């Protein structure tokens, strides 16, 4: 997906601005270590990965990731667990389950409100 490729570049730039993560990555580079804690964290093509999934540092980008996997024909406005499965195949951040759940719940609320407004 072109959208997802652009998103990957935006995530890379956001990771560079995440001072705590940047500092940790720089420390790893200084000592020549590419991984931390049994390959849990890695740096691939300049992108920080956790357990082979892209680390997403910013809330705005996290919402975009969820939207891409929920609001598409492939995602089919999926329920919580389908959206969660799609998001976590390639992305990770602390609290991902909670954020996906909130997004899906909010989307369902909007959908229900629209249906009730039509009647």
Secondary structure as UniProt FT lines:
FT   HELIX           2..17
FT   HELIX           19..30
FT   TURN            31..32
FT   TURN            37..40
FT   STRAND          41..44
FT   TURN            45..46
FT   STRAND          47..50
FT   TURN            51..52
FT   STRAND          53..55
FT   HELIX           59..70
FT   TURN            73..76
FT   HELIX           80..88
FT   TURN            89..90
FT   STRAND          91..92
FT   TURN            94..95
FT   HELIX           96..118
//
